[in-house]
Amino acid sequence: MLHSLRILLATLVIAMAAAAAWPQGTPDFSGIWKQDNARCQPQRKGDVTLHIEYRNPALTVETTMANNSANPRHAIQKYTTDGKVSVSTGADGDEFHTSVVWKGSSLNFSIEEHEDGRILRSKETWTLIDDGAALERVREPLDKGAKQILIYIREQPLRSAHPAATGSSREMVQGAAQSGAKLSPIPALAGKTNRATQ
């Protein structure tokens, strides 16, 4: 009886820690996404793929761009969704200073691109649409330039969902109690104005 109670308490602690680590009500952008050129506004050309990994608060965006070239461009940006400014280098060598925060179910990016002695400011909003099958990126330059809408289609399903998103603590506790298991602690786009967060 005492052993079972310990299992229940340990499972409850793990479930509560998992729930605290994952923002409630926020979507997971993790996955592989391919740009849908026909749905972008304005329409795009080339082959752009995003590999996104989100583990609160760390957000990693790996971008591969192939424009009929034998040598596709490649860049990796690392952000945190707690508003802290991160510095990264785009595929063309420009430096980006970016802060990211949640606003409802969307990610809001504030971006400064340092290019040839100039600072280009813009903002982006990322939102899942089509029941999570597509990613919409709305990009708005703050200094000059036109608004852009980029659409990506999910090519791979989400990774195994976080415990906090897939089941309640009670369900986890009941499962552990029934099994009697022992628990262990949870141990850049083409064009100068199109690469802000890639």
C-alpha positions in Angstrom: 0.0 0.0 0.0 2.8 2.4 1.0 4.7 1.5 -2.2 1.6 2.3 -4.4 1.1 5.6 -2.6 4.7 6.6 -3.3 4.2 5.8 -7.0 1.0 7.9 -7.1 2.7 10.8 -5.5 5.7 10.6 -7.7 3.5 10.5 -10.8 1.5 13.5 -9.7 4.7 15.5 -9.1 6.0 14.6 -12.6 2.7 15.5 -14.2 2.5 18.8 -12.4 6.1 19.7 -13.4 5.3 18.8 -17.1 2.2 21.0 -17.0 4.1 23.9 -15.6 6.8 23.6 -18.2 4.4 23.7 -21.2 2.3 26.9 -21.7 -1.3 25.9 -21.4 -3.4 26.7 -24.5 -0.5 27.4 -26.8 0.1 25.4 -30.0 3.3 23.5 -30.8 4.9 24.7 -34.0 7.3 21.8 -34.0 7.6 19.9 -37.3 8.8 20.1 -40.9 7.1 22.8 -43.0 7.3 23.4 -46.7 6.5 26.8 -48.2 3.4 26.9 -50.3 4.4 29.4 -53.0 1.0 29.7 -54.6 -0.7 30.7 -51.3 2.0 33.2 -50.3 1.1 36.9 -50.8 2.8 37.9 -53.0 3.4 34.5 -54.6 6.9 33.0 -54.2 9.3 30.9 -56.1 11.9 28.4 -55.0 11.9 25.6 -52.5 11.9 26.7 -48.8 11.7 24.2 -45.9 11.5 25.0 -42.2 12.4 22.5 -39.5 11.0 23.9 -36.3 11.6 22.5 -32.8 9.9 24.1 -29.8 10.7 23.1 -26.2 9.5 25.9 -24.0 11.0 28.4 -24.0 13.6 27.3 -26.6 12.6 27.8 -30.3 14.9 26.6 -33.0 14.2 27.3 -36.7 16.3 25.6 -39.3 15.8 27.0 -42.8 16.8 25.4 -46.1 16.4 27.4 -49.3 16.9 26.0 -52.8 16.3 28.3 -55.8 17.2 26.0 -58.7 20.7 25.9 -57.3 23.1 23.0 -56.6 24.1 24.7 -53.4 21.0 25.4 -51.3 21.4 28.0 -48.5 21.0 26.9 -45.0 20.6 28.8 -41.7 19.7 28.0 -38.1 18.2 30.5 -35.7 17.7 30.0 -32.0 15.2 32.0 -30.0 13.5 31.9 -26.6 9.8 32.8 -26.2 10.3 34.7 -23.0 11.0 38.1 -24.7 14.8 37.9 -24.4 16.7 39.2 -27.4 18.6 36.6 -29.4 21.3 37.4 -32.0 21.7 35.2 -35.1 23.2 35.3 -38.6 21.1 34.8 -41.7 21.9 32.8 -44.8 23.5 35.9 -46.4 25.5 36.9 -43.4 23.2 39.6 -42.1 22.8 39.8 -38.3 19.4 39.6 -36.7 18.4 40.8 -33.2 15.0 39.1 -32.4 12.7 38.9 -29.4 9.8 36.5 -29.3 6.7 36.4 -27.1 3.4 34.6 -27.0 0.2 36.6 -27.7 -2.7 34.3 -27.3 -2.1 31.3 -29.6 0.3 33.2 -31.8 4.0 33.9 -31.7 5.0 37.6 -32.1 8.5 38.4 -33.3 10.2 41.8 -33.0 13.1 41.9 -35.4 16.1 44.2 -36.2 18.1 43.2 -39.2 21.6 44.7 -39.3 22.5 45.1 -43.0 25.5 47.1 -44.4 25.4 49.6 -41.6 21.6 50.0 -41.6 19.0 48.6 -39.2 15.8 47.3 -40.7 13.0 46.8 -38.3 10.0 44.5 -38.8 7.5 42.4 -36.9 6.1 38.9 -37.6 3.2 36.9 -36.3 3.1 33.1 -36.5 -0.2 31.4 -36.3 -1.3 27.8 -37.0 -4.3 27.7 -39.5 -6.3 25.0 -41.3 -6.6 23.0 -38.0 -2.8 23.0 -37.5 -2.0 21.7 -41.0 -0.5 25.1 -42.1 1.6 27.8 -40.6 0.9 31.4 -41.5 3.7 34.0 -41.1 2.5 37.6 -41.4 5.5 39.9 -41.9 5.2 43.7 -41.6 8.2 46.1 -42.1 8.1 49.0 -39.6 10.3 51.3 -41.7 9.3 50.7 -45.3 8.1 47.9 -47.5 4.9 46.0 -48.1 3.2 43.4 -45.8 3.9 39.8 -46.7 2.0 36.6 -45.9 3.9 33.4 -46.0 2.2 30.0 -45.9 3.8 26.7 -45.0 2.3 23.2 -45.2 3.1 20.7 -42.5 5.0 17.8 -44.1 5.5 15.7 -40.9 3.1 15.3 -38.0 3.8 16.6 -34.5 6.3 14.7 -32.5 5.0 12.8 -29.5 2.8 15.2 -27.6 3.9 16.6 -24.3 2.2 14.9 -21.3 0.6 18.2 -20.3 -1.2 18.3 -23.6 -2.3 14.7 -24.0 -3.8 13.6 -20.7 -4.7 14.7 -17.3 -2.6 14.1 -14.2 -5.4 11.8 -12.9 -5.1 9.6 -16.0 -1.4 9.3 -15.6 -1.7 8.5 -11.9 -4.3 5.8 -12.6 -2.1 4.2 -15.3 0.9 4.1 -13.1 -1.0 2.6 -10.2 -2.5 -0.1 -12.4 0.8 -1.1 -13.9 2.8 -0.8 -10.7 5.6 0.7 -12.7 8.6 2.4 -11.0 9.0 6.0 -12.1 12.2 7.9 -12.8 12.7 11.7 -12.6 12.3 13.5 -15.9 15.8 14.0 -16.5 16.9 32.7 -44.4 14.2 33.3 -47.5 15.3 34.8 -50.9 15.5 38.6 -51.0 16.8 41.1 -48.4 13.4 41.7 -46.9 12.3 38.1 -46.6 14.7 36.5 -44.2 14.0 38.2 -40.9 13.5 35.1 -38.8 15.3 32.5 -40.8 
